[in-house]
Amino acid sequence: MIVLSHLQASQILAAHKNGQSVVKVSLDLNLTENEVRLQPEAVLFPTGESLDWASLAEISDNEIACYTVEDHAAKAIKGFSEFSGRVYGLMPTASAPTMLISGIPMHRIKDTNPHRDTLNKIKAIAPLRGDVLDTTTGLGYTAIEAAKTARRVVTIEIDPMAQEIARLNPWSQALFEDPKITQVIGDAFEEIEKFEAESFSAILHDPPMFSLAGDLYSRAFYQQAFRVLKHNGKMFHYIGDPESKSGARVTAGVIRRLQEAGFKRMRRAPRAFGVVAHKE
Ligand SMILES: C[S@@+](CC[C@H](N)C(=O)[O-])C[C@H]1O[C@@H](n2cnc3c(N)ncnc32)[C@H](O)[C@@H]1O
C-alpha cells in the first residue's frame, strides 16, 4: 500500500525541480522511507507503481487529504458514511494522520499531534495489563497502543466507514493484524451490556464530543462501565480541553455522574484532556 500526502508530494516535486533522479521519501505517512525514481513523465515507486506529475501536483495542493496510489492513479482516502450522513477522510499531519468527520479532526492536532495525543491518553492510566475495553475505535490508535502491554483489547466502532478509512491508514494496520485486538462493529452503549460483569481491568473511553454522543457521557453508560470493570480497575475518560468553558462544564458533569455510578478516586488528567476514575 502506497499512501501519500501533500508533505511527500511536495518533497518529490522539489527534488524533481532540483534535477534529482532519486529521492528518499515516506510512502506510508512518515512511518518508514523508501527511494522513488523521478522520471521525465512520472514518479516510479519501488512496487512498480507510478504516478504522473500532474497527479503529484494535485496531491501537493491538498493539505487535508491523503491518497492511495493504485493502478498508476491517486485516489483520496475519503468516503460518505450512510450511517451518519457525514463525510469521512484521512487528514495528514507531520506525525500520524487524523480522521476528519465533516471537517472536524478526531484527534488533537493543535499544539500536539494524534500520536502524542494517544500516548498521553495511555499514560494517564498506564500500566495497562489484562483485558482492556476501548469503547470507540476511530483510527484504532488507543487500541493499538493499549495492545502493546495488555493481554487483549476489545474495541467498538459504530460506523463501518470509520473502519474502512482505518483500513487504508498505514498507522492503523495493527488494528487488523494484531491478534490481541478484537474489533466489534456496534454501538458501545448497547455492546457494553453484552459483556459479563468484571470482564476488564481497564477501560479507555474516548468518545466524540458531548454534543455528538451524549449517551456515552450518561450515568447509564457509566453504570455499565462500572459493572464490566474488575475491582481495582480503572477508566480513562477523554473529555476535551479542561481550560475551555465547555470542557470545564462537561468535566464537572462527567465527574458527578461517574461518582453516582459508583466510581471513586476521580483524578483529572489535564495533559490527556480527561479524567481517570477507579472501581475500588
Ligand atoms: C474520538 S474518536 C476515537 C479515537 C480513537 N480512540 C483513536 O485512537 O483513534 C470517536 C469514534 O467513536 C465512534 N463512535 C461514535 N459513537 C459511538 C458509539 N455509540 N459506539 C461506538 N463508537 C462510536 C466514532 O465513529 C469515532 O470513530
The ligand as a MOL file (V3000), in Angstrom:
LIG
                    3D

  0  0  0     0  0            999 V3000
M  V30 BEGIN CTAB
M  V30 COUNTS 27 29 0 0 0
M  V30 BEGIN ATOM
M  V30 1 C -12.5990 10.3500 19.1590 0
M  V30 2 S -12.8410 9.0160 18.0700 0 CHG=1
M  V30 3 C -11.9370 7.7140 18.8260 0
M  V30 4 C -10.4620 7.8000 18.5500 0
M  V30 5 C -9.7210 6.5460 18.8960 0
M  V30 6 N -9.6280 6.3610 20.3290 0
M  V30 7 C -8.3560 6.5120 18.2550 0
M  V30 8 O -7.3840 6.3050 18.9800 0
M  V30 9 O -8.2400 6.6970 17.0290 0 CHG=-1
M  V30 10 C -14.5090 8.5650 18.3290 0
M  V30 11 C -15.0310 7.4060 17.4640 0
M  V30 12 O -16.2170 6.9200 18.1020 0
M  V30 13 C -17.1070 6.4720 17.1230 0
M  V30 14 N -18.4180 6.4100 17.8000 0
M  V30 15 C -19.3310 7.3930 17.9520 0
M  V30 16 N -20.3870 6.9530 18.6790 0
M  V30 17 C -20.1250 5.6560 19.0060 0
M  V30 18 C -20.8200 4.6590 19.7330 0
M  V30 19 N -22.0020 4.9200 20.3010 0
M  V30 20 N -20.2600 3.4370 19.8440 0
M  V30 21 C -19.0540 3.1760 19.2820 0
M  V30 22 N -18.3370 4.0760 18.5760 0
M  V30 23 C -18.8610 5.3070 18.4440 0
M  V30 24 C -16.9610 7.4860 16.0180 0
M  V30 25 O -17.4300 6.9690 14.7760 0
M  V30 26 C -15.4450 7.7290 16.0410 0
M  V30 27 O -14.8130 6.8610 15.1530 0
M  V30 END ATOM
M  V30 BEGIN BOND
M  V30 1 1 1 2
M  V30 2 1 2 3
M  V30 3 1 2 10
M  V30 4 1 3 4
M  V30 5 1 4 5
M  V30 6 1 5 6
M  V30 7 1 5 7
M  V30 8 2 7 8
M  V30 9 1 7 9
M  V30 10 1 10 11
M  V30 11 1 11 12
M  V30 12 1 11 26
M  V30 13 1 12 13
M  V30 14 1 13 14
M  V30 15 1 13 24
M  V30 16 1 14 15
M  V30 17 1 14 23
M  V30 18 2 15 16
M  V30 19 1 16 17
M  V30 20 1 17 18
M  V30 21 2 17 23
M  V30 22 1 18 19
M  V30 23 2 18 20
M  V30 24 1 20 21
M  V30 25 2 21 22
M  V30 26 1 22 23
M  V30 27 1 24 25
M  V30 28 1 24 26
M  V30 29 1 26 27
M  V30 END BOND
M  V30 END CTAB
M  END
